[in-house]
Amino acid sequence: MFRRSRIKIVALLMAILLLTLLGTIAVIYGVSYREMSQENRSMLELYAREYLENGGLPDTDVDGDDSGDRLPDEESANGEVPEDGRIASELSEEELPETIDATSGAGENEYRKIIKDDSFAASGSALGDLAGTDDTYGISRRRLELSTFYSVVFSADGSVLQVNNDDPSQMSDEVLTELAQSFLETGKSYGISRNMIYLVSGEDYTLVSMMDNTVVGESIITLLRYTVIFGAVAIVVVLVLAIFLSGWIIRPLEENYRRQNQFISDAGHELKTPVSTISTNAELLQREIGENRWLDNIRYENSRMTEIVRSLLDLLRAESLTSQAEQLERMDLGRAVTAGVLPFEARAFEEGFELSCEIADDIFIAGEASQIGKLISILVDNAFAHTNPSGRIVVSLEGGKGSAILTVANEGDPIPPESTDRIFDRFYRVDSSRTVSGQDGAAQAHYGLGLSIAKAIATAHRAKISVSCGDGMTKFMVVFPLKVK
C-alpha cells in the first residue's frame, strides 16, 4: 500500500516537472520562432522593396547584351550606372558626391562608409540601402549586416532575367536558379525550405528573394540540444530527490500504520485467552444452574467478542499478504470458487434462496488458497445476508484479456450512493444492514469488517474489487490478473 503511495508521489512530481519543462520549452521556442520568422520576413520584404525601387532589373541594351549581370550594388545611389562603367566602390572619394542622389536621404559620410565596405559592394545597392536604414521594421541592424541575400528574377513566361548571388562560393547560379524555381512551384509567397527563407514578389516580373537561414537554424538546434541535455539532467536529479522525499514523507505514516497493526494483533491475541475463558465458564455455569437470561446475555456478548477478535486477526493476516505477494503460488481459481460456494448450497435450500453458479474452467491466478477461499466466503455470505426473501444469488467466474472476473450478485435493496465509496472501510455499516433477521427471527450481527477483509485480500493479490447496483441486483466484482505460467 505504501509502496504504491510512494510511486504515486514520485509520478506526480515527475509529471509536474515534465509538464512545466515542456510548457516552458514550447513557450520559449514558440515565441522565439515567431519573432525570428517575423523579423526574417521583414528583412526579405525590405530587401525586395529596395530591389524593386532602386531599379534592380536593368534594361537590355541595343546590342542585345543583358546588363542584368551587373548586380544592383554596382549601380550608383540613384540607381544609375556611372558613364565610365565603374561601380560605386571603384570611385574615388572626390568623385562620390557626384553620384549621390540628393533625394535619397543618405548622408555623404554614411554613403561613403557603406560603399567602401567590400561586403556591401558585393551585395548590391539594395543591401547597402538596407544596412543604412533605421530600424523602421524592428529589425536588428547587426543581423541585417550579417545576413546573406540571394535573388532570382523571372519574366512572365518563366525565363530567368537576372541572378543575384551574394555568396557564389556556397551556391552556384544554376543551383540558386533551380532552388528559386522550386519555391515558385510551391505556390506560396513566403516560406522556409532547404535552409533558405524565401519571399516571392513583383508584378511586371517575379522576384524570388532568398536569405540563408543556416546559421539561425543551427543556432536553434544547438540551443534545443543543450536544453534537452540539461533538462534530462534536471529530470534525473529531481527523480532522485522525489524518491528520497517520497520515502521521507511516507516513512512516519508507514511507521504509524505498522504500530497500529502490531497493537491490534497483540490486543487480539491477548483477548483470545479471556474470551475463551469466559466462554468455558459460561458453559459450565449453565450446566449447574440451567437456563438463565443473564447467562444467555453473557454468552451472546462473548460470542460477538470472539467474532470481532477473529475478524480483526483475519484482516491483519490479509493485509500482511501485500508484502508477500511475490510468494503467491499459481492456483486454479475455478476450483477455489466452486469449493467456496459449495458449503452455501445447503443454506440456500434451507432459507429458500436460489443459488446458481457460472464458473469457467482453466483460469489460473497467483494466490494463496486459504485467503481466496476466505474472500469467496465473505462475498457469498454478504449476498445471503442482503438478499430479499426467496431471492436469487448468482456467482460467476469468467476470463478476460489478461484478467479473471469474479462476480457475486444478489437480488435486494440497492446500496445508497453515499455508502458505495465507504462500504469497504473498517467497521462501516449501512444503517439498514446493521442487523438482518433470519428465518427464525433471530438477529444476525454484522460488524463491518467482512468487506474490509475482502478488499485487503483482493489488494494482496493485485486485484481490484468494486460494487455496483442496477436492475434490482447488487454486484460485487473482483478482477484478478491472470498467471499464465
Secondary structure, DSSP 8 states (H G I E B T S, - for coil): -HHHHHHHHHHHHHHHHHHHHHHHHHHHHHHHHHHHHHHHHHHHHHHHHHHHHTT-S--B-TT--BGGGS-GGGS-TTS---TT---GGGS-TTTHHHH--TTS---HHHHHHHHTSHHHHHH-HHHHHHHHS-STTS--HHHHHH--EEEEEE-TTS-EEEEEES-TTTS-HHHHHHHHHHHHHHT-SEEEETTEEEEEE-SSSEEEEEEE-HHHHHHHHHHHHHHHHHHHHHHHHHHHHHHHHHHHHHHHHHHHHHHHHHHHHHHHHHHHHHHHHHHHHHHHHHHHH---HHHHHHHHHHHHHHHHHHHHHHHHHHHHGGGGGGG-EEEEHHHHHHHHHTTHHHHHHHHT-EEEEEE-SS-EEEE-HHHHHHHHHHHHHHHHHT--TT-EEEEEEEE-SSEEEEEEEEES----HHHHTTTTSTT---GGGSEEE-TTS-EEE--S-HHHHHHHHHHHTT-EEEEEEETTEEEEEEEEEB---
